[in-house]
Amino acid sequence: MAIHKILIVDDSPTERYYLTDILVKNGFSVSTADNGEDALIQMRADRPELILMDVVMPGANGFQVTRSIARDPELSAVPVIICSSKNQETDRIWGMRQGAKDYFVKPVDPAQLLARIAALGA
């Protein structure tokens, strides 16, 4: 199933704008949330087909929210790609263990991101 609706979860307005710009220019419908709690509420309302998740945010961090999504029968089919400034291999491994499908270090390379979204939607 091709992916069209993407939810970006990041507390940085600059990062949300950067990712939204890349995705909208490539034909995606984008919504945003600036924290994990809002993301979970928005997911239930909007039913995105993919989530781009930051890790370091106020309240629940991206690892916690990703784990909540993976454990929720209603939401677990929605793939999560973590986009974080945390660049240690242990962070990537931990993110994948929480249920993420991929892990990108910021700044995200647009071509790599778009290729991964295409692969997930294939």
C-alpha positions in Angstrom: 0.0 0.0 0.0 1.5 3.3 -1.1 2.1 5.8 1.7 0.4 9.2 1.4 -0.4 10.5 4.9 2.6 11.2 7.2 2.6 12.5 10.7 5.8 14.3 11.8 6.4 14.3 15.6 9.1 16.8 16.6 9.3 19.6 19.2 11.5 21.7 16.8 9.5 24.0 14.5 12.5 24.2 12.2 12.7 20.4 11.9 9.0 20.0 11.4 9.2 22.7 8.6 12.3 21.0 7.0 10.6 17.5 6.9 7.2 18.9 5.8 8.8 20.8 3.0 10.6 17.7 1.6 7.4 15.6 1.9 4.9 18.1 0.5 7.1 18.8 -2.5 7.0 15.0 -3.2 3.3 14.7 -3.0 2.7 13.6 0.6 -0.1 14.8 2.9 1.6 15.9 6.1 0.3 16.6 9.6 2.5 17.5 12.6 2.6 17.1 16.4 5.1 18.8 18.7 5.1 16.1 21.4 4.4 12.4 21.9 1.1 12.8 23.7 -0.4 15.0 20.9 1.0 12.5 18.4 -1.0 9.6 20.0 -4.2 11.7 20.0 -3.6 12.8 16.4 -2.9 9.2 15.2 -6.2 8.0 16.4 -8.0 10.9 14.7 -6.1 11.2 11.4 -4.9 7.6 10.9 -1.5 8.5 9.3 0.2 5.8 7.2 3.7 6.6 8.5 5.2 8.5 11.5 8.5 10.3 11.5 9.4 10.5 15.2 11.9 12.6 17.1 13.4 11.2 20.2 14.3 14.1 22.5 11.0 15.9 23.3 9.3 17.3 26.4 7.0 14.7 28.1 7.2 11.2 26.7 10.3 10.8 24.5 10.2 9.3 21.0 11.3 5.9 22.2 8.4 5.7 24.7 5.9 6.9 22.1 7.2 4.4 19.5 6.9 1.6 22.1 3.3 2.7 22.9 2.4 2.6 19.2 4.0 -0.8 18.7 2.1 -2.3 21.6 -1.3 -0.8 20.7 -3.3 -3.2 18.5 -5.1 -0.2 16.8 -1.9 1.6 15.9 0.8 -1.1 15.6 0.4 -1.4 11.8 1.6 2.2 11.3 5.4 2.2 10.7 7.6 4.6 12.6 10.8 6.0 11.4 12.9 7.7 14.1 14.6 10.9 13.0 16.9 12.0 15.8 20.1 13.9 16.6 21.1 11.0 18.9 23.7 9.4 16.7 25.1 6.5 18.8 24.7 3.0 17.5 23.1 2.1 20.9 20.4 4.7 20.2 19.6 3.2 16.8 19.5 -0.3 18.3 17.2 0.8 21.1 14.9 2.7 18.7 14.6 -0.4 16.5 13.8 -2.6 19.6 11.0 -0.2 20.5 9.4 -1.0 17.2 10.8 1.6 14.7 11.2 0.4 11.1 14.2 2.6 10.6 16.4 5.2 12.3 17.8 8.4 10.6 20.3 10.8 12.2 19.5 14.5 11.7 19.8 16.3 9.4 17.9 13.7 7.5 19.0 13.1 3.9 15.9 13.7 1.7 16.8 11.1 -0.9 17.4 8.4 1.7 14.2 9.3 3.5 12.1 9.3 0.3 13.7 5.9 -0.7 12.8 4.4 2.6 9.2 5.7 2.5 8.9 4.2 -1.0 10.2 0.8 0.3 7.8 0.8 3.2 4.9 1.5 0.9 5.8 -1.2 -1.6 
